[in-house]
Amino acid sequence: MNPSGPGYPLASLYVGDLHPDVTEAMLYEKFSAAGPIMSIRVCRDVATRRSLGYAYINFQQPADAERALDTMNFEVIKGRPIRIMWSQRDPGLRKSGIGNIFIKNLDDSIDNKALYDTFSTFGNILSCKVVCDENGSRGFGFVHFETQEAANQAINTMNGMLLNDRKVFVGHFKSRQEREAELGARALEFTNIYVKNFRDDVDDLCLQELFSQFGKTLSVKVMVDENGHSRGFGFVNFEKHEEAQKAVSSMNGKELGGRVLYVGRAQKRTERQGELKRRFEQMKQERVNRYQGVNLYVKNLDDVIDDEKLRKEFSPYGVITSAKKRLQRP
């Protein structure tokens, strides 16, 4: 079924996951079997002209485009299964999240086609993708339905079900902003704290005795290596947020056995990675701002001027971190 409404060209298909060497001619040879084609464009980098891995195919008739979508989706071209969907040029509609669901804990054997076949029973699918890296599936994917009703039915039916003997989670897709907002809200009510930099002789019992003064602990765990030796950090989970907050305020920076403790809110791996990424971007921007305006461009140099002579001429004016003469193109 070809979606109707604004943003859906009636006979235009998006073809993704293309091998870099796939050309317009190859796609024409493949898709012309479905019907007359008006145009094909493999999208390429402006500077390098390398394929970006996707293309647009415009058929003369919507029925032919629909036939191609139904019969050629996930077929292999140059060793890669292609992914076809109706061309959706409106970024607002694509990013709205309406009808979009998220699936995780997928078995490695579940590919785009298997995911599509599993969820197509609930309604018309606009796009479907298992996220992969160089090692294969990363265990999660997305399905975008034409309607929110189809998405709701898929979630209600499939969440918690077994796919290839693995229990999958199926839920509404959430944007990065929504996920970060939820993390922030949960962070305000944390009960689990992270403790590090204590001595090797501190075990679960010692850690419990140290922190039980602040309230009831539900669990206390010192992390150990494969030999059972303490790794110098652990976690304490309190019953109440107020107790965890008091433990952080009281114990962070305190000395224990000659070592200064770090005590803070426990963070999930994704949250830690996001924070590190933000710090890195901030440091990078600070470096850009710090050195902005200290580069000089010098032109019309004689051929006898090389890097060393350039550095020598400008060194009286201050410390030079780099001096490079670029060869002029003929």
Rosetta silent file (secondary structure, phi, psi, omega in degrees, C-alpha in Angstrom):
SEQUENCE: MNPSGPGYPLASLYVGDLHPDVTEAMLYEKFSAAGPIMSIRVCRDVATRRSLGYAYINFQQPADAERALDTMNFEVIKGRPIRIMWSQRDPGLRKSGIGNIFIKNLDDSIDNKALYDTFSTFGNILSCKVVCDENGSRGFGFVHFETQEAANQAINTMNGMLLNDRKVFVGHFKSRQEREAELGARALEFTNIYVKNFRDDVDDLCLQELFSQFGKTLSVKVMVDENGHSRGFGFVNFEKHEEAQKAVSSMNGKELGGRVLYVGRAQKRTERQGELKRRFEQMKQERVNRYQGVNLYVKNLDDVIDDEKLRKEFSPYGVITSAKKRLQRP
SCORE:     score description
SCORE:     0.000 S_00000001
   1 L     0.000  123.217  179.127    0.000    0.000    0.000 S_00000001
   2 L   -80.539  119.433  179.217    1.462    3.304   -1.085 S_00000001
   3 L   -58.829  143.753  177.945    1.085    5.863    1.745 S_00000001
   4 L  -109.506  168.825  178.101   -0.894    8.925    0.787 S_00000001
   5 L   108.232  172.988 -177.401   -0.663   12.467    1.987 S_00000001
   6 L   -64.595  143.495  176.075    1.957   15.218    1.904 S_00000001
   7 L    95.131   -8.044 -179.182    5.591   14.186    1.828 S_00000001
   8 L  -112.679   97.057  174.093    5.022   10.901   -0.051 S_00000001
   9 L   -58.588  131.599 -169.370    5.933   11.118   -3.775 S_00000001
  10 L   -59.456  -31.262 -175.425    3.431    8.736   -5.381 S_00000001
  11 L  -131.981   31.081 -176.516    5.950    6.626   -7.281 S_00000001
  12 E  -111.844  132.203  179.683    9.273    7.328   -5.578 S_00000001
  13 E  -116.749  145.816  169.945   11.267    4.750   -3.625 S_00000001
  14 E   -98.982  131.045  177.860   14.196    5.079   -1.256 S_00000001
  15 E  -121.627  114.559 -175.740   16.771    2.286   -1.616 S_00000001
  16 E  -115.990 -179.688 -178.813   19.281    2.042    1.239 S_00000001
  17 L    60.637   36.051 -178.240   22.139   -0.124    2.549 S_00000001
  18 L   -80.128  145.131  170.157   23.776   -0.059   -0.882 S_00000001
  19 L   -64.008  143.268 -177.594   27.301   -1.321   -1.542 S_00000001
  20 L   -57.112  -24.133 -176.868   29.569    1.672   -2.372 S_00000001
  21 L   -90.160   -1.218  179.732   30.139    0.334   -5.906 S_00000001
  22 L   -70.040  130.737 -177.212   26.449    0.128   -6.829 S_00000001
  23 L  -112.593  172.230  176.021   25.684    2.482   -9.736 S_00000001
  24 H   -60.856  -37.433 -178.916   22.571    3.906  -11.368 S_00000001
  25 H   -63.822  -40.961  178.611   23.022    1.427  -14.229 S_00000001
  26 H   -63.787  -42.376 -179.670   22.979   -1.532  -11.845 S_00000001
  27 H   -67.812  -37.269  178.511   19.836   -0.252  -10.154 S_00000001
  28 H   -63.120  -44.437 -179.976   18.154    0.380  -13.506 S_00000001
  29 H   -60.730  -36.787 -178.565   18.888   -3.165  -14.622 S_00000001
  30 H   -75.136  -49.158 -168.826   17.407   -4.488  -11.380 S_00000001
  31 H   -89.190  -16.615  179.670   14.328   -2.295  -10.980 S_00000001
  32 H   -65.088  -17.270  177.013   13.244   -1.840  -14.599 S_00000001
  33 H   -65.483  -22.471 -178.894   11.765   -5.336  -14.353 S_00000001
  34 H   -83.175  -22.320 -179.247    9.037   -3.815  -12.162 S_00000001
  35 L   154.746  173.558 -178.549    8.026   -1.173  -14.702 S_00000001
  36 L   -59.861  135.319 -177.545    9.088    1.985  -16.596 S_00000001
  37 E  -110.876  134.337  177.855   11.474    4.204  -14.621 S_00000001
  38 E   -83.866  -43.709 -178.082   11.616    7.995  -14.909 S_00000001
  39 E  -159.911  154.012  174.786   14.876    8.560  -13.014 S_00000001
  40 E  -136.145  134.006  177.404   17.451    6.973  -10.706 S_00000001
  41 E  -137.759  116.822  170.258   19.912    8.862   -8.508 S_00000001
  42 E   -84.344  122.665 -177.083   22.581    7.365   -6.294 S_00000001
  43 E   -76.938  132.916 -173.438   23.349   10.022   -3.678 S_00000001
  44 E  -130.854  156.380  174.133   27.046   10.882   -3.478 S_00000001
  45 L   -64.257  134.977 -175.453   29.431   13.009   -1.434 S_00000001
  46 L   -62.651  -39.736 -175.288   29.816   16.416   -3.085 S_00000001
  47 L   -82.543  -48.792 -172.758   33.599   16.497   -2.749 S_00000001
  48 L   -92.929  -17.803 -176.478   34.678   12.871   -3.245 S_00000001
  49 L    66.103   16.114  176.411   31.731   11.671   -5.377 S_00000001
  50 L   -79.107  147.124  179.789   31.659    8.493   -3.318 S_00000001
  51 E   -62.877  140.253  175.819   28.318    6.806   -2.815 S_00000001
  52 E   -90.236    1.558  174.910   26.511    7.614    0.438 S_00000001
  53 E    90.350   11.037  176.745   24.908    4.178    0.367 S_00000001
  54 E  -149.222  162.619 -176.442   21.401    5.109   -0.719 S_00000001
  55 E  -147.985  164.653  174.158   19.470    6.088   -3.858 S_00000001
  56 E  -120.277  133.872  179.586   16.085    7.356   -5.068 S_00000001
  57 E  -123.323  123.147  179.878   14.144    5.631   -7.871 S_00000001
  58 E  -107.912  116.217  176.483   11.182    7.347   -9.513 S_00000001
  59 E   -90.033  160.025  176.327    8.754    5.118  -11.421 S_00000001
  60 L   -74.383  -34.127 -176.425    6.225    6.357  -13.939 S_00000001
  61 L  -121.498  135.278  178.081    3.399    4.480  -12.228 S_00000001
  62 H   -56.824  -35.723 -178.645    2.736    4.078   -8.472 S_00000001
  63 H   -62.722  -35.040  179.535    1.686    0.443   -9.025 S_00000001
  64 H   -70.437  -39.111  177.089    5.136   -0.356  -10.421 S_00000001
  65 H   -63.396  -41.295  179.487    6.854    1.254   -7.441 S_00000001
  66 H   -65.736  -37.418  177.606    4.639   -0.745   -5.107 S_00000001
  67 H   -63.483  -42.214  178.657    5.472   -3.941   -7.024 S_00000001
  68 H   -63.281  -41.671  179.567    9.179   -3.261   -6.657 S_00000001
  69 H   -63.283  -41.354 -176.173    8.782   -2.636   -2.920 S_00000001
  70 H   -74.589  -32.078 -171.384    6.804   -5.841   -2.417 S_00000001
  71 H  -106.107  -16.926 -173.071    8.979   -8.155   -4.514 S_00000001
  72 H  -116.512   -4.637 -178.772   12.533   -6.773   -4.313 S_00000001
  73 L   -60.789  132.700  178.141   12.958   -5.615   -0.728 S_00000001
  74 L    72.278    9.996  171.792   16.059   -7.154    0.922 S_00000001
  75 L   -69.669  156.908 -172.378   17.306   -8.726   -2.307 S_00000001
  76 E   -95.326  129.249  171.752   21.098   -8.850   -2.579 S_00000001
  77 E  -126.386  121.682 -177.900   23.125   -6.541   -4.853 S_00000001
  78 L    53.236   43.605  173.478   26.918   -6.917   -4.750 S_00000001
  79 L    83.015    2.234 -179.911   26.731   -9.036   -1.614 S_00000001
  80 E  -124.934  133.902  174.700   24.480   -6.714    0.406 S_00000001
  81 E   -72.954  127.215 -179.178   20.720   -6.955    1.003 S_00000001
  82 L   -82.641  158.176 -179.862   19.120   -3.687   -0.060 S_00000001
  83 E  -124.000  119.042 -174.899   16.442   -1.946    2.010 S_00000001
  84 E  -112.689  139.147  171.290   13.506   -0.332    0.154 S_00000001
  85 E  -151.935  166.667  176.450   10.836    2.002    1.482 S_00000001
  86 E   -63.095  137.327 -179.799    8.591    4.752    0.197 S_00000001
  87 L   -65.534  124.521 -178.648   10.531    7.959   -0.268 S_00000001
  88 L  -124.977   96.630 -174.518    9.792   10.249    2.662 S_00000001
  89 L   -85.349  -12.628 -175.720   11.389   13.652    2.091 S_00000001
  90 L   -85.991  105.889 -177.319    9.670   15.487    4.965 S_00000001
  91 H   -64.177  -27.566  178.484   12.073   15.359    7.950 S_00000001
  92 H   -63.093  -42.413  178.645    9.315   16.520   10.282 S_00000001
  93 H   -70.261  -37.894 -179.276    7.246   13.443    9.531 S_00000001
  94 H   -65.828  -37.163 -173.231   10.273   11.142    9.705 S_00000001
  95 H   -96.042    1.673 -175.969   11.355   12.497   13.098 S_00000001
  96 L   -66.845  -27.032 -178.221    7.927   12.867   14.670 S_00000001
  97 L    86.268   -6.538  179.909    8.124    9.415   16.244 S_00000001
  98 L   -67.249  124.187  178.418    4.511    8.633   15.290 S_00000001
  99 L    79.336    4.745 -175.134    4.253    4.927   14.528 S_00000001
 100 E   -98.896  129.377  179.864    7.925    4.344   15.323 S_00000001
 101 E  -124.462  159.114 -177.757    8.893    1.488   17.642 S_00000001
 102 E  -119.566  133.505  179.936   12.170    0.256   19.137 S_00000001
 103 E  -124.377  131.471  177.845   13.117   -3.417   19.498 S_00000001
 104 E  -134.093  170.021 -175.160   16.077   -4.698   21.535 S_00000001
 105 L    68.383   36.550  178.376   17.643   -7.997   22.659 S_00000001
 106 L   -77.736  142.444  173.324   17.414   -9.375   19.118 S_00000001
 107 L   -66.945  149.975 -177.503   19.185  -12.602   18.254 S_00000001
 108 L   -59.594  -24.320 -177.309   22.133  -12.195   15.874 S_00000001
 109 L   -78.343  -12.459  179.711   20.268  -14.159   13.212 S_00000001
 110 L   -78.961  113.956  177.663   17.486  -11.547   12.969 S_00000001
 111 L  -108.380 -171.757 -178.116   18.203   -9.346    9.940 S_00000001
 112 H   -57.421  -45.184 -176.758   16.189   -6.619    8.200 S_00000001
 113 H   -65.872  -42.893  179.866   14.036   -9.097    6.288 S_00000001
 114 H   -63.900  -39.244  178.186   13.288  -11.241    9.336 S_00000001
 115 H   -65.743  -42.211  179.055   12.321   -8.137   11.327 S_00000001
 116 H   -61.741  -47.458 -178.663   10.137   -6.912    8.470 S_00000001
 117 H   -62.672  -35.830 -178.382    8.402  -10.286    8.093 S_00000001
 118 H   -68.090  -41.792 -172.036    7.769  -10.475   11.843 S_00000001
 119 H   -99.056   -8.784 -178.018    6.173   -7.038   12.204 S_00000001
 120 H   -68.057  -16.796  178.988    4.456   -6.581    8.819 S_00000001
 121 H   -68.784  -15.759 -175.869    1.434   -8.498   10.130 S_00000001
 122 H   -93.302  -12.062 -179.964    0.521   -5.491   12.291 S_00000001
 123 L   157.058  178.274 -178.763    0.293   -2.907    9.511 S_00000001
 124 L   -69.827  128.259 -177.736    2.014   -1.132    6.653 S_00000001
 125 E   -99.830  126.539  176.988    5.719   -0.568    7.376 S_00000001
 126 E   -83.129  -38.417  177.148    7.384    2.610    6.131 S_00000001
 127 E  -155.412  155.079 -176.493   10.896    1.548    7.160 S_00000001
 128 E  -153.021  129.783 -175.356   12.539   -1.288    9.026 S_00000001
 129 E  -154.467  131.386  167.899   16.153   -1.651   10.105 S_00000001
 130 E   -93.315  127.316 -177.643   18.360   -3.792   12.342 S_00000001
 131 E   -77.150  128.899 -176.300   21.315   -1.683   13.508 S_00000001
 132 E  -128.403  158.829  168.606   24.640   -3.305   12.588 S_00000001
 133 E  -126.482 -164.385 -176.661   28.358   -2.639   12.883 S_00000001
 134 L   -65.112  -16.874 -179.375   31.373   -4.346   11.302 S_00000001
 135 L   -98.140   -0.121 -179.252   30.721   -7.447   13.436 S_00000001
 136 E   114.084 -153.109 -176.785   27.053   -7.806   12.475 S_00000001
 137 E   -62.435  140.879  175.060   23.851   -7.078   14.389 S_00000001
 138 E   -95.729    5.986  172.993   24.090   -4.938   17.504 S_00000001
 139 E    88.022    8.275  176.762   20.960   -6.569   18.897 S_00000001
 140 E  -146.925  163.579 -178.332   18.448   -3.783   18.357 S_00000001
 141 E  -163.062 -176.721 -176.437   16.435   -2.188   15.572 S_00000001
 142 E  -135.933  144.713  171.615   13.556    0.057   14.562 S_00000001
 143 E  -131.165  126.698 -179.856   10.258   -0.382   12.743 S_00000001
 144 E  -110.471  111.273  179.078    8.304    2.635   11.524 S_00000001
 145 E   -87.840  159.715  177.627    4.617    1.934   10.869 S_00000001
 146 L   -68.990  -31.426 -177.375    2.298    4.093    8.816 S_00000001
 147 L  -127.150  153.762  176.626   -0.085    4.474   11.758 S_00000001
 148 H   -68.751  -30.040  179.503    0.258    4.732   15.519 S_00000001
 149 H   -62.145  -42.731  178.511   -2.456    2.100   15.891 S_00000001
 150 H   -63.872  -40.195  178.871   -0.300   -0.489   14.125 S_00000001
 151 H   -63.274  -43.863  179.682    2.656    0.448   16.335 S_00000001
 152 H   -62.295  -41.178  179.725    0.554    0.081   19.499 S_00000001
 153 H   -65.080  -39.442  178.601   -0.702   -3.330   18.391 S_00000001
 154 H   -63.401  -42.584 -179.993    2.856   -4.479   17.656 S_00000001
 155 H   -64.994  -46.969 -177.490    4.037   -3.356   21.108 S_00000001
 156 H   -63.770  -32.662 -176.384    1.106   -4.957   22.934 S_00000001
 157 H   -87.007  -40.699 -167.907    1.549   -8.253   21.089 S_00000001
 158 H   -97.159  -21.320 -177.405    5.333   -8.594   20.758 S_00000001
 159 L   -63.217  123.398 -178.930    6.802   -7.062   23.914 S_00000001
 160 L    88.008   -2.639  179.128    8.182   -9.895   26.038 S_00000001
 161 L   -80.818  163.332  178.124    7.703  -12.510   23.321 S_00000001
 162 E   -92.544  128.475  170.834   10.430  -14.928   22.191 S_00000001
 163 E  -120.597  114.264 -175.146   12.117  -14.365   18.831 S_00000001
 164 L    52.614   46.836  175.293   14.561  -17.173   18.053 S_00000001
 165 L    68.177   17.386  175.605   14.512  -18.170   21.730 S_00000001
 166 E  -123.362  131.586  179.861   15.320  -14.658   22.981 S_00000001
 167 E   -75.904  120.222 -174.805   12.858  -12.516   24.920 S_00000001
 168 L  -102.292  151.278  171.627   12.633   -9.167   23.141 S_00000001
 169 E  -100.198  130.336  176.869   11.684   -5.730   24.382 S_00000001
 170 E  -128.410  121.855 -178.691    9.349   -3.778   22.100 S_00000001
 171 E  -149.580  175.974  178.929    8.402   -0.216   22.978 S_00000001
 172 E   -65.765  139.567  175.447    7.736    3.246   21.605 S_00000001
 173 L   -66.911  137.320  177.019   10.716    4.941   19.992 S_00000001
 174 L  -123.652  135.113  179.093   12.100    7.799   22.078 S_00000001
 175 L   -69.244  165.376  178.494   14.286   10.591   20.754 S_00000001
 176 H   -59.122  -39.648 -179.946   17.652   11.341   22.322 S_00000001
 177 H   -62.677  -40.245  179.014   16.182   14.422   23.992 S_00000001
 178 H   -66.577  -41.970  179.697   13.403   12.337   25.559 S_00000001
 179 H   -64.610  -41.678  179.733   15.868    9.691   26.786 S_00000001
 180 H   -66.135  -36.565  178.092   18.161   12.343   28.277 S_00000001
 181 H   -64.968  -40.379  177.799   15.199   14.008   29.998 S_00000001
 182 H   -65.675  -41.103  177.648   14.186   10.678   31.550 S_00000001
 183 H   -61.181  -41.084  179.464   17.745   10.050   32.701 S_00000001
 184 H   -64.059  -39.912  179.285   17.810   13.474   34.287 S_00000001
 185 H   -66.051  -41.888  178.790   14.531   12.855   36.087 S_00000001
 186 H   -67.099  -33.607 -178.593   15.747    9.492   37.400 S_00000001
 187 H   -63.165  -30.822 -179.264   19.035   11.046   38.455 S_00000001
 188 L   -70.772  -18.147 -177.088   17.174   13.393   40.813 S_00000001
 189 L  -121.894   36.618 -175.867   15.723   10.384   42.661 S_00000001
 190 L   -70.118  150.006  173.576   18.732    8.030   42.709 S_00000001
 191 L  -124.917  -13.700 -176.633   19.163    5.371   45.414 S_00000001
 192 E  -101.164  127.508 -178.949   22.227    3.575   44.031 S_00000001
 193 E  -118.179  155.480 -178.605   25.670    5.065   44.749 S_00000001
 194 E  -111.907  129.521 -177.899   29.137    4.327   43.378 S_00000001
 195 E  -123.594  128.927  179.031   32.129    4.139   45.742 S_00000001
 196 E  -140.108  169.673  177.205   35.742    3.933   44.539 S_00000001
 197 L    73.687   31.699  172.392   39.364    4.288   45.623 S_00000001
 198 L   -99.811  167.347 -174.424   39.160    2.146   48.750 S_00000001
 199 L   -72.055  162.168 -176.141   41.794   -0.378   49.863 S_00000001
 200 L   -65.966  -22.455 -177.134   41.939   -3.997   48.713 S_00000001
 201 L   -85.661    1.193  176.353   41.001   -5.322   52.152 S_00000001
 202 L   -81.556  119.252  179.008   37.579   -3.617   52.063 S_00000001
 203 L  -112.416 -172.572 -177.795   34.922   -6.289   51.380 S_00000001
 204 H   -56.463  -43.303 -177.153   31.116   -6.296   51.177 S_00000001
 205 H   -65.487  -42.727  177.824   30.751   -6.412   54.962 S_00000001
 206 H   -60.805  -43.547 -178.231   33.150   -3.513   55.524 S_00000001
 207 H   -65.330  -38.095  178.809   31.354   -1.413   52.914 S_00000001
 208 H   -64.930  -45.898  179.584   27.985   -2.211   54.504 S_00000001
 209 H   -61.105  -35.695 -178.060   29.175   -1.251   57.974 S_00000001
 210 H   -68.616  -37.512 -172.354   30.585    1.991   56.591 S_00000001
 211 H  -105.103   -9.362 -179.508   27.372    3.097   54.847 S_00000001
 212 H   -66.503  -16.110  177.850   24.610    1.555   56.986 S_00000001
 213 H   -64.712  -18.153 -175.368   24.827    4.598   59.240 S_00000001
 214 H   -95.977   -9.765  179.266   22.966    6.575   56.575 S_00000001
 215 L   151.431 -176.428 -178.089   19.983    4.242   56.238 S_00000001
 216 L   -73.269  126.998  178.266   18.719    0.837   55.160 S_00000001
 217 E  -100.697  133.028  178.122   20.810   -0.735   52.387 S_00000001
 218 E   -85.783  -31.660  177.741   19.138   -3.106   49.928 S_00000001
 219 E  -157.880  147.213  177.172   22.406   -4.366   48.451 S_00000001
 220 E  -137.719  128.489 -176.578   26.157   -3.817   48.875 S_00000001
 221 E  -144.541  122.271  170.540   28.708   -5.151   46.425 S_00000001
 222 E   -91.873  128.177 -178.108   32.482   -4.778   46.110 S_00000001
 223 E   -79.499  135.977 -177.893   33.554   -5.591   42.544 S_00000001
 224 E  -123.916  161.244  177.150   36.268   -8.247   42.197 S_00000001
 225 L   -87.867 -172.445 -176.012   38.445   -9.567   39.352 S_00000001
 226 L   -65.197  -17.558  178.695   38.605  -13.134   38.009 S_00000001
 227 L   -96.502    3.369  178.836   40.832  -14.107   40.949 S_00000001
 228 L    84.629    8.976 -179.842   38.438  -12.757   43.558 S_00000001
 229 L   -88.247  142.090  179.736   40.594   -9.727   44.382 S_00000001
 230 E   -59.578  140.085  176.272   38.943   -6.375   45.025 S_00000001
 231 E   -96.030    5.901  174.345   39.037   -3.923   42.134 S_00000001
 232 E    82.469   11.457  175.846   38.839   -0.982   44.526 S_00000001
 233 E  -149.091  162.662 -179.737   35.268    0.060   43.780 S_00000001
 234 E  -166.601 -172.871 -174.794   31.720   -1.035   44.501 S_00000001
 235 E  -133.846  143.223  175.437   28.047   -0.100   44.771 S_00000001
 236 E  -128.191  123.696 -179.377   25.644    0.555   47.631 S_00000001
 237 E  -109.863  117.861 -179.060   21.901    0.599   46.984 S_00000001
 238 E   -93.118  163.887  177.822   19.754    2.332   49.594 S_00000001
 239 L   -75.083  -34.937 -175.353   16.032    1.997   50.184 S_00000001
 240 L  -124.519  148.911  179.002   15.426    5.746   49.979 S_00000001
 241 H   -61.884  -41.099 -177.436   16.818    8.548   47.850 S_00000001
 242 H   -60.239  -35.672  179.393   17.339   10.800   50.883 S_00000001
 243 H   -69.009  -41.913  178.810   19.603    8.175   52.466 S_00000001
 244 H   -65.178  -41.265  179.598   21.678    7.817   49.293 S_00000001
 245 H   -63.528  -40.332  179.542   21.986   11.593   48.967 S_00000001
 246 H   -66.109  -38.768  178.386   23.146   11.898   52.575 S_00000001
 247 H   -63.309  -41.760  178.475   25.750    9.170   52.045 S_00000001
 248 H   -64.116  -47.285 -177.575   27.152   10.994   49.005 S_00000001
 249 H   -63.218  -37.410 -174.865   27.254   14.352   50.812 S_00000001
 250 H   -83.368  -35.007 -169.073   28.885   12.898   53.921 S_00000001
 251 H  -102.439  -20.523 -179.690   31.368   10.406   52.454 S_00000001
 252 L   -65.129  123.207 -179.471   32.606   11.899   49.189 S_00000001
 253 L    90.756   -4.207  178.904   36.172   13.123   49.760 S_00000001
 254 L   -76.146  150.804  179.587   36.495   11.411   53.154 S_00000001
 255 E   -91.750  135.467  177.419   39.705    9.531   53.949 S_00000001
 256 E  -137.229  112.219  178.996   39.552    5.792   54.606 S_00000001
 257 L    61.658   36.130  178.671   42.722    3.859   55.392 S_00000001
 258 L    84.834    4.545  179.399   44.946    6.536   53.895 S_00000001
 259 E  -123.212  143.865  178.819   42.887    6.884   50.701 S_00000001
 260 E   -89.284  121.568 -177.296   40.436    9.594   49.707 S_00000001
 261 L   -77.170  147.197  164.225   37.081    8.085   48.730 S_00000001
 262 E  -109.214  126.470  178.017   34.992    9.093   45.748 S_00000001
 263 E  -130.929  123.166 -179.259   31.275    8.618   46.410 S_00000001
 264 E  -153.930  176.102  178.603   28.672    9.634   43.840 S_00000001
 265 E   -63.598  133.893  177.159   25.481    8.662   42.099 S_00000001
 266 L   -72.054  135.739 -179.064   25.848    5.402   40.160 S_00000001
 267 L  -117.780  146.116  173.324   25.462    5.919   36.415 S_00000001
 268 L   -73.752  160.557 -176.199   24.565    3.494   33.670 S_00000001
 269 H   -57.325  -44.052 -178.305   27.124    2.882   30.949 S_00000001
 270 H   -62.974  -36.506  179.661   25.169    4.849   28.330 S_00000001
 271 H   -68.274  -42.139  178.323   24.885    7.819   30.674 S_00000001
 272 H   -62.713  -43.270 -179.920   28.637    7.756   31.434 S_00000001
 273 H   -63.353  -40.107  178.634   29.458    7.551   27.718 S_00000001
 274 H   -64.295  -39.930  179.121   27.128   10.460   26.958 S_00000001
 275 H   -66.611  -42.074  177.991   28.715   12.580   29.674 S_00000001
 276 H   -63.526  -38.802  178.834   32.230   11.787   28.451 S_00000001
 277 H   -63.875  -43.450  179.465   31.198   12.670   24.909 S_00000001
 278 H   -63.922  -39.084  178.064   29.781   16.009   26.024 S_00000001
 279 H   -64.391  -41.799  179.981   32.970   16.771   27.963 S_00000001
 280 H   -62.767  -45.346  179.517   35.106   15.898   24.942 S_00000001
 281 H   -62.744  -37.626  178.886   33.048   18.143   22.654 S_00000001
 282 H   -65.604  -43.726  178.525   33.285   20.958   25.187 S_00000001
 283 H   -63.545  -40.116  179.473   37.084   20.597   25.449 S_00000001
 284 H   -63.177  -42.241  179.408   37.385   20.521   21.663 S_00000001
 285 H   -67.006  -36.708  178.262   35.327   23.695   21.337 S_00000001
 286 H   -64.801  -37.757  176.879   37.389   25.391   24.049 S_00000001
 287 H   -65.326  -40.908  178.621   40.579   24.570   22.126 S_00000001
 288 H   -61.753  -45.080 -179.399   39.076   25.993   18.948 S_00000001
 289 H   -65.781  -36.088 -177.297   38.080   29.191   20.759 S_00000001
 290 H   -66.853  -39.029 -174.677   41.475   29.455   22.451 S_00000001
 291 H  -100.798    2.211  178.848   43.467   29.285   19.234 S_00000001
 292 L   -65.744  129.507  177.997   41.033   31.081   16.996 S_00000001
 293 L    91.820    1.469  179.800   42.682   34.080   15.396 S_00000001
 294 L  -103.499    1.378  175.152   46.313   33.035   16.011 S_00000001
 295 L   -91.557  137.300  176.912   46.829   31.504   12.572 S_00000001
 296 L  -112.693  140.879  175.481   48.334   33.673    9.850 S_00000001
 297 L  -109.120  123.333 -178.189   47.911   33.196    6.123 S_00000001
 298 L  -120.092  127.100 -178.842   50.838   34.389    4.026 S_00000001
 299 L  -125.720  175.357  178.756   50.654   34.400    0.243 S_00000001
 300 L    65.913   36.978  179.972   52.699   35.441   -2.790 S_00000001
 301 L   -81.174  146.037  175.722   55.838   33.697   -1.454 S_00000001
 302 L   -69.682  154.194 -177.853   58.917   33.201   -3.595 S_00000001
 303 L   -62.970  -23.785 -177.145   59.733   29.626   -4.610 S_00000001
 304 L   -78.194  -12.049 -179.878   62.936   29.689   -2.536 S_00000001
 305 L   -79.239  120.821  176.082   60.962   30.131    0.702 S_00000001
 306 L  -114.424 -173.902 -176.888   60.543   26.821    2.505 S_00000001
 307 H   -58.928  -42.015 -176.087   59.079   25.864    5.913 S_00000001
 308 H   -66.857  -42.948  179.586   62.327   26.608    7.776 S_00000001
 309 H   -67.334  -36.511  178.184   62.811   30.056    6.258 S_00000001
 310 H   -62.769  -44.359  178.559   59.164   30.872    6.923 S_00000001
 311 H   -63.361  -42.007 -177.283   59.573   29.938   10.585 S_00000001
 312 H   -63.594  -40.420 -177.479   62.833   31.932   10.871 S_00000001
 313 H   -67.374  -33.309 -174.487   61.287   35.115    9.472 S_00000001
 314 H  -100.712   -6.908 -177.715   58.318   35.085   11.865 S_00000001
 315 H   -63.056  -28.735  178.470   59.978   33.726   15.030 S_00000001
 316 H   -62.401  -16.195 -174.706   60.938   37.204   16.370 S_00000001
 317 H   -94.663   -4.044  179.044   57.227   37.927   16.924 S_00000001
 318 L   150.005  175.808 -179.398   56.497   34.997   19.253 S_00000001
 319 L   -70.704  130.750 -179.218   56.498   31.248   19.739 S_00000001
 320 L  -105.470  124.600  177.770   55.504   29.381   16.577 S_00000001
 321 L   -87.159  -28.616  175.823   53.740   26.045   16.954 S_00000001
 322 L  -159.338  146.535  176.383   53.738   25.275   13.221 S_00000001
 323 L  -141.958  120.292 -173.436   54.862   26.838    9.966 S_00000001
 324 L  -140.745  127.422  174.518   53.946   25.211    6.684 S_00000001
 325 L   -96.653  127.403  179.253   54.241   26.321    3.097 S_00000001
 326 L   -95.487  136.371  179.237   51.659   24.797    0.811 S_00000001
 327 L   -71.324  135.745 -179.587   52.592   24.086   -2.748 S_00000001
 328 L   -78.836  134.794  178.830   50.581   26.093   -5.267 S_00000001
 329 L   -69.852  140.247  178.821   48.572   24.049   -7.707 S_00000001
 330 L   -65.913    0.000    0.000   49.601   24.483  -11.349 S_00000001
